[in-house]
Amino acid sequence: MLVLCMVSLCLVACTTTHERVPRDAQKQRDTIDAAVDGALKRLYAQSPAARELTAKAHAVLVFPSVVSIGFVVGASNGLGALRIGDRSIGYYDTTAASFGLVAGAESRAIYLFFMNQYSLDRFRSSNGWTVGADASITLLEEGADAGIDTRTAERPVVGYVLTNHGIMAKVSLDGAKVTELSL
């Protein structure tokens, strides 16, 4: 039964990725960019201070829709873009697996702000970047606007996670693997 669940989960994750993004590379980039634009507008509406954080960041990696599903064994997958200013300079895929008390499905947007050149360079030069192993991320929680100050801007990587209900509290991204796409 567990094997059947895992196989089903993998098939759903694989088909979801390919159905969300057209096969043509330019159309893929355009689709991802449009989703990133919408996700950033939503973030700025939820947290006005995030716009200021974006201006201070060297780059922002945005995954507009990371879908997580599972029952005991879970997986998540999403596509996104790395932005410097208003321009996408790379496209990425994120995947993660989880074990334990996992049941259901959710979609969330993930925003990672690279606050210094070293953290950005390290991310861009990696051949697959894993949250927790390659970088520690300071997640800002609901109501964190007051916490965005000079100390926040000094952290190497700062992140937000949004669901349909707002910014999630006590979320861990450890173990999420980020890989550049060839688009």
N, C-alpha and C positions, 0 to 999 in steps of 0.2 A: 504494500500500500504506500509506504514512504517513497519507494522508488518511482511509483506511478505519479505521485504528487510532484516529485522533483523533475521528472521528465515533462510533465504538463507545464510546470512553472517555467522551465527553460524554453519550451516551445512558444508559450505566450510571450515571454520577454523578447525572443527573437523576432516573432511576427509583429509585435507592437513596434519595435524599432523600425522595421522596414516599411510598415504601413504609414507611420507618421511622417516619413521623409521620402520625397520622390527620388527616383534613381538618378536623374540628371544632376551632376555636381553643382551647377549654378542654381538650379531650382532648390537643391538641398540647402545651399548657403542662404538663399533668399528666405526659405521657410524658417530656418533656424534664426536668422536675423530678425524676422518679423516677430517671432515668439519671444526673443530676447528683449526687443523694444517694448512689447506688451508687459513682460515681467518686470522690467525696470520701472515703467509707469506705475504698476501696481505697488512695487516696493516704496516708491516715493510717496504714494498716497497713504500707505500704512505707516511709514516712518519718514517724515520730512527731513530729518537729520541725515538720512542715508544719502541724499543728494550731495550734502557737504562732504560726507565720507568718500563718495565717488570722486569728487573733485580733488581730494587729497591723495587718493590711491594712484599707484603707478599703472594699475590695470584692474579690471573686474572680470571674473569668470562667472558667467550666468548660465545656469541650467534651468530653463523655464518650467519643465515638467519632468520630474524624476518620479517614475511610477514604481511603487513598492507593493509587492503581493506575496502572500505566503500563508502557510499553515504549518507551524512548527519550524519548517525550513522556509526561509524567505529570500527574495532577491529584489534588487532594484536596478533600474536602468534609465538613463536620460541623455539627451543631446544638448549641447550648449556652445557658447562662443566666448572667446577671450576678447575683451574690448579694451582699447586704449582710446580715451576720448569717446567719440561716437562711432569709431571704426572697428570692425571685427578684424583681428589679426590672426585668428586661428579658430578651429572648430574641434570640439572635444566630445567624448563619450564618457559617461561615468557608470560604473557598475559596482554593486556590493552584494554580499550574501550575509544572511544572519541566521542564527539558530536559537531555539529557545521558545519563549512565549510570544510567538508571532502568529497572528490570525487576521485575515482581511486584506484590504487593499487601500492605498492612498496615493495621492499625487501631491507633490510639493515642489516649490521652486527653491533653488539653492543659489546663493550669491556669495562668492569668495572675493574679497578685496585684498589685493597684494599691495601692502602699505610701504614697501621699500623695494629698491631695485634688486637687491640681493635675493629676496624671496621670489620675485618675478623671474629673474634669470635662472634660479635653481629650478623653478617649475618648468620653464620653457626648455631647458636643456635636458630634462629628465626623459627617460624612455619609459613612460608609465609612472605616474606619481600617485602615491598612496597616502591618504589622509591618516595622520597618526604616526606613520613610519617615516615619511619624507617631510612632513610638516605638521605642526600643531596649529590648530585653528582656534581662535578666540571667538566663540559664538555669542552674538548679542541676542538677548532675550526680549520678550515682549516688554514694552515700556522702556527700552534701552536707550531711547533718545537722550536721556539725561546722562547716560554713561558714555556717550560719544564725546570724548574730550581729547586733550593732547596725549594722554597715556594710551588711549585706544588707538590713535593714529601711529603710535610708536610700535605697536604689535606687528609682527611680520605679515600675518594673514588674519583677517577678520571676516566673519561670516554671518549671514542671516539665513534663516530657513522659514519660508512662508507656506502655509496650507490655506485651504479655503476659509479657515477660521481665524487667520491672522498669524503672527509670528509664533512659532512653536517654542515652548520652554523646555529646557533640559533635553535637548536633542544631541545625539552623538553622530558624527560623520566618520568616526574612526573606521578604517578598513575600506572606505570607498576608494576605488581605483579610478584614476582619470587618465585617459589615453587620447592623444591627438588623432584626429581623423584625417585621412588624405582626401580632402575635397578641393 
